[in-house]
Amino acid sequence: MSLQTETKESVGFKAGVKDYKLTYYTLDYETKDTDILTTFLVTPQPGVLPEEAGVTVAAESSIGNVFGFKAMHALRLEYLRIPNAYVKTFQGPPHDIQVERDKLNKCGSPLLGCTIKPKLGLSAKNNGIVVYECLHGGLDFTKDDENVKTGEIKGHYLNATAGTCEKMRKRVVFARELGVPIVIHDYLTGGFTAYTSLAQYCRDNGLLVHIHRAMHAIIGKLEGEREITLGFVDLLRDDFVEKDRSRDIYFTQDWVSLPGVLLIASEGIHVWHMHALTDIFGDDSVLQFGRGTFGHPWDNALK
């Protein structure tokens, strides 16, 4: 068999066996603005050179099958640069942070919430009492729609997550009929496509959606240096984020017309953390205190 001497351009998509280098890996390739760029943290198997494992990742065109390659002991997708043309195809949030604040009539400070504790064991009556005390005491959310006594718009996150999309739809319709302003969805356990269906319904019916992090800590807990956390905050809220390796931002990201979202600090925080949390996250955030509310010596009804 004679050696193949065709160039990558001439090969195109013709059928047949082609040299690997002609179709997948080009050493002198120059990236374009329309390319999706990724960075990986690669840990090779014992005896495998890091360069060999790195080439394996570079030669794989997706972030799927490469994670199962034998040369890999561990592999983590660290960062993704999404080109503008692709960003424009995303549905994104229906409105920006200011509109969310207008819906809740709360400006100038972080939103405060909590998860009802204990999660199990409370009767329906006792659970309702706790929700009322928390909302009347000054919290914006618990995870009911009680604004008669306070004059403020409150929210109880009714969980729309279900085993099927049909049940999820019934739950969010029920929540809308009750008049609640917000629902919660376990994004990872519910699934990407199920969430998209939920988001479209909420967009059409004026509901806010809280994305719950259930199962997220198994995959990747946001924990580390202050600068890295601030980099993540910028990606959530800003429409244009410059490359900054000290913040773990490996590529400049332009979100084009996608509005920012409120970020959430939750789990293991209490009132004495307030100054540090507002210093890190600013006013455009949601601070959720679970045991930090119910473990307080003044109890739930603080007003």
C-alpha positions as CSV (number, residue, x, y, z in Angstrom):
1,M,0.0,0.0,0.0
2,S,1.4,3.4,-1.0
3,L,1.8,6.1,1.6
4,Q,-1.0,8.6,1.7
5,T,0.1,12.1,0.8
6,E,-3.1,14.0,0.6
7,T,-3.4,17.1,2.7
8,K,-6.1,17.7,5.3
9,E,-7.9,20.1,3.0
10,S,-8.1,17.7,0.1
11,V,-9.3,14.8,2.3
12,G,-12.4,16.6,3.4
13,F,-15.1,14.1,4.3
14,K,-14.3,11.4,1.6
15,A,-14.9,7.8,2.7
16,G,-12.0,5.5,3.5
17,V,-9.1,5.1,5.8
18,K,-7.2,8.3,6.4
19,D,-4.0,9.2,8.3
20,Y,-4.9,10.1,11.8
21,K,-3.0,13.4,11.6
22,L,-5.0,14.5,8.6
23,T,-8.4,14.5,10.3
24,Y,-7.9,15.1,14.0
25,Y,-4.6,16.6,15.2
26,T,-2.8,19.5,13.6
27,L,0.3,20.8,15.5
28,D,0.4,24.2,13.9
29,Y,-3.4,24.8,14.2
30,E,-4.3,28.4,15.1
31,T,-7.4,28.9,17.2
32,K,-10.3,30.9,15.9
33,D,-12.9,33.0,17.6
34,T,-15.5,30.4,16.6
35,D,-13.7,27.5,18.3
36,I,-14.8,26.0,21.7
37,L,-11.7,25.9,23.9
38,T,-11.2,23.7,26.9
39,T,-8.6,23.1,29.6
40,F,-8.1,19.8,31.4
41,L,-6.3,18.7,34.5
42,V,-4.8,15.4,33.5
43,T,-3.4,12.6,35.8
44,P,-1.9,9.7,33.7
45,Q,-1.9,6.1,34.8
46,P,1.4,4.9,36.4
47,G,4.0,4.4,33.7
48,V,2.3,6.7,31.2
49,L,4.1,9.9,30.3
50,P,2.2,13.1,31.0
51,E,2.8,14.2,27.4
52,E,1.2,11.0,26.1
53,A,-1.9,11.4,28.3
54,G,-2.1,15.1,27.2
55,V,-1.9,14.2,23.5
56,T,-4.7,11.7,24.1
57,V,-6.9,14.5,25.4
58,A,-5.9,16.9,22.7
59,A,-6.7,14.4,20.0
60,E,-10.2,13.7,21.4
61,S,-12.8,16.1,20.0
62,S,-15.4,15.8,22.8
63,I,-15.5,15.8,26.6
64,G,-17.2,12.4,26.7
65,N,-15.3,9.3,25.6
66,V,-11.9,10.7,26.6
67,F,-12.7,10.3,30.2
68,G,-12.7,6.5,29.8
69,F,-9.4,6.2,28.0
70,K,-7.0,3.7,29.6
71,A,-4.1,6.1,29.7
72,M,-6.1,8.3,32.1
73,H,-6.0,7.8,35.9
74,A,-8.0,10.9,36.5
75,L,-9.2,13.7,34.3
76,R,-11.1,16.9,35.1
77,L,-12.6,19.5,32.8
78,E,-11.3,22.8,34.3
79,Y,-12.6,25.4,32.0
80,L,-14.6,26.0,28.8
81,R,-14.5,29.0,26.4
82,I,-17.8,29.3,24.5
83,P,-17.7,31.3,21.2
84,N,-20.2,34.1,20.8
85,A,-22.1,32.5,17.9
86,Y,-22.8,29.5,20.1
87,V,-23.7,31.6,23.2
88,K,-26.4,33.3,21.0
89,T,-28.1,29.9,20.6
90,F,-28.6,29.5,24.4
91,Q,-31.9,30.4,26.0
92,G,-30.3,31.8,29.1
93,P,-32.1,33.7,32.0
94,P,-35.3,35.5,30.9
95,H,-34.3,38.7,32.6
96,D,-31.4,40.2,34.6
97,I,-30.8,40.6,38.3
98,Q,-32.6,44.0,38.6
99,V,-35.8,42.5,37.2
100,E,-35.6,39.7,39.7
101,R,-35.2,42.3,42.5
102,D,-38.2,44.2,41.1
103,K,-40.3,41.0,41.2
104,L,-39.4,40.5,44.9
105,N,-39.4,44.3,45.7
106,K,-36.1,43.9,47.5
107,C,-33.1,46.2,46.7
108,G,-29.9,47.2,48.3
109,S,-29.0,44.0,50.2
110,P,-28.6,40.3,49.7
111,L,-31.6,38.1,49.7
112,L,-31.9,35.9,52.8
113,G,-33.3,32.4,53.0
114,C,-33.1,29.1,54.8
115,T,-33.9,25.4,54.5
116,I,-36.4,24.2,57.0
117,K,-34.8,22.1,59.8
118,P,-35.3,19.3,60.7
119,K,-35.9,18.2,57.1
120,L,-37.8,15.2,58.3
121,G,-40.2,14.7,61.2
122,L,-42.2,17.9,61.2
123,S,-46.0,17.6,60.7
124,A,-47.6,19.7,58.0
125,K,-48.9,22.1,60.7
126,N,-45.6,22.5,62.5
127,N,-43.8,22.9,59.2
128,G,-46.2,25.7,58.3
129,I,-45.6,27.4,61.6
130,V,-41.8,27.3,61.1
131,V,-42.2,28.8,57.5
132,Y,-44.4,31.6,58.9
133,E,-42.0,32.4,61.7
134,C,-39.0,32.5,59.4
135,L,-40.7,34.7,56.8
136,H,-42.2,37.0,59.4
137,G,-38.9,37.2,61.1
138,G,-37.2,38.8,58.1
139,L,-36.1,36.1,55.7
140,D,-37.0,36.5,52.1
141,F,-37.3,32.8,51.3
142,T,-37.8,29.4,52.9
143,K,-37.4,26.4,50.7
144,D,-45.0,30.1,51.3
145,D,-46.4,32.9,50.1
146,E,-47.1,34.9,53.2
147,N,-47.0,38.7,52.7
148,V,-50.2,39.7,54.6
149,K,-48.4,40.5,57.9
150,T,-45.1,41.9,56.6
151,G,-46.1,43.8,53.5
152,E,-43.2,42.2,51.8
153,I,-43.1,39.6,49.0
154,K,-41.9,36.3,50.3
155,G,-41.2,32.9,48.7
156,H,-41.2,29.3,49.7
157,Y,-39.3,27.1,47.3
158,L,-41.7,24.5,46.2
159,N,-39.6,21.7,44.8
160,A,-40.6,20.8,41.3
161,T,-38.1,17.9,40.9
162,A,-39.7,14.6,40.1
163,G,-39.0,11.2,38.6
164,T,-40.6,12.1,35.3
165,C,-41.1,15.3,33.3
166,E,-44.8,14.8,33.5
167,K,-44.8,14.8,37.3
168,M,-42.4,17.8,37.3
169,R,-44.8,19.7,35.1
170,K,-47.8,19.0,37.4
171,R,-45.8,20.2,40.4
172,V,-44.8,23.5,38.8
173,V,-48.3,24.1,37.6
174,F,-49.6,23.5,41.1
175,A,-47.0,26.0,42.5
176,R,-48.1,28.6,39.9
177,E,-51.8,28.1,40.9
178,L,-50.8,28.7,44.6
179,G,-49.3,32.0,43.5
180,V,-45.7,31.4,44.7
181,P,-43.0,33.5,43.0
182,I,-40.3,30.9,42.8
183,V,-39.7,27.1,42.5
184,I,-36.7,25.0,43.1
185,H,-35.2,22.3,40.9
186,D,-32.5,19.7,41.6
187,Y,-30.6,20.4,38.4
188,L,-28.2,17.5,38.2
189,T,-30.6,14.8,39.5
190,G,-33.4,16.1,37.4
191,G,-31.3,16.3,34.2
192,F,-30.4,18.9,31.6
193,T,-33.3,18.4,29.3
194,A,-35.9,18.2,32.1
195,Y,-34.6,21.5,33.5
196,T,-34.8,23.2,30.1
197,S,-38.5,22.2,29.9
198,L,-39.0,23.6,33.4
199,A,-37.2,26.8,32.6
200,Q,-39.3,27.4,29.5
201,Y,-42.5,26.9,31.4
202,C,-41.3,29.3,34.2
203,R,-40.2,31.9,31.6
204,D,-43.7,31.8,30.0
205,N,-45.5,32.0,33.4
206,G,-43.4,34.6,35.3
207,L,-41.8,32.2,37.8
208,L,-38.3,32.4,39.2
209,V,-36.2,29.2,39.3
210,H,-33.8,28.4,42.1
211,I,-31.2,25.8,41.0
212,H,-30.4,23.4,43.8
213,R,-27.0,22.0,44.1
214,A,-28.1,18.4,45.1
215,M,-25.4,16.0,44.0
216,H,-23.1,18.8,42.9
217,A,-20.6,18.4,45.7
218,I,-19.9,14.8,44.6
219,I,-18.7,16.2,41.2
220,G,-17.0,19.4,42.1
221,K,-17.3,21.5,45.3
222,L,-16.6,25.2,44.9
223,E,-14.0,25.5,47.6
224,G,-10.6,27.1,47.6
225,E,-8.8,30.4,47.4
226,R,-10.8,33.6,47.6
227,E,-9.6,34.8,44.1
228,I,-10.9,31.6,42.5
229,T,-14.3,32.0,44.1
230,L,-14.4,35.6,42.9
231,G,-13.6,34.5,39.4
232,F,-16.6,32.1,39.5
233,V,-18.7,35.0,40.8
234,D,-17.7,37.2,37.8
235,L,-18.7,34.4,35.4
236,L,-22.2,34.2,36.9
237,R,-22.9,37.9,37.1
238,D,-20.8,39.8,34.5
239,D,-21.5,40.0,30.7
240,F,-17.8,40.1,29.8
241,V,-15.0,38.4,31.8
242,E,-11.3,38.9,31.0
243,K,-8.8,36.1,31.1
244,D,-7.2,35.9,34.6
245,R,-5.3,32.8,35.5
246,S,-5.0,33.9,39.2
247,R,-8.8,33.5,39.3
248,D,-8.9,30.2,37.3
249,I,-10.3,32.0,34.3
250,Y,-8.2,30.6,31.4
251,F,-10.0,32.3,28.5
252,T,-11.7,35.6,28.0
253,Q,-15.5,35.0,27.9
254,D,-18.1,37.2,26.3
255,W,-21.6,36.3,27.3
256,V,-23.0,38.6,24.6
257,S,-26.7,39.3,25.5
258,L,-27.1,36.7,28.3
259,P,-28.0,38.4,31.6
260,G,-26.3,37.6,34.8
261,V,-27.9,35.6,37.7
262,L,-28.0,35.8,41.5
263,L,-25.4,33.5,43.0
264,I,-26.1,31.6,46.2
265,A,-24.0,30.9,49.3
266,S,-25.4,28.0,51.3
267,E,-24.6,25.3,53.8
268,G,-22.6,25.8,57.0
269,I,-23.0,29.6,57.3
270,H,-24.5,31.6,60.1
271,V,-25.0,35.3,61.2
272,W,-21.4,35.9,62.2
273,H,-20.3,35.1,58.6
274,M,-22.4,38.0,57.2
275,H,-19.7,40.6,56.9
276,A,-17.3,38.2,55.2
277,L,-20.0,36.9,52.8
278,T,-21.2,40.4,51.8
279,D,-17.6,41.4,51.3
280,I,-17.0,38.5,49.0
281,F,-20.3,38.2,47.1
282,G,-21.7,41.8,47.4
283,D,-25.4,42.6,47.4
284,D,-26.4,40.6,44.4
285,S,-26.5,37.3,46.1
286,V,-28.7,34.9,48.1
287,L,-27.5,33.9,51.6
288,Q,-29.2,30.7,52.8
289,F,-29.0,29.9,56.5
290,G,-30.4,26.5,57.6
291,R,-29.0,25.5,60.9
292,G,-27.7,29.0,61.2
293,T,-31.4,30.1,61.5
294,F,-32.8,27.3,63.7
295,G,-29.7,27.0,65.8
296,H,-29.8,30.7,66.7
297,P,-30.5,31.4,70.5
298,W,-33.2,33.9,69.5
299,D,-35.0,31.3,67.5
300,N,-36.7,31.9,64.1
301,A,-39.0,34.9,64.7
302,L,-36.4,37.6,65.1
303,K,-38.6,40.7,64.6
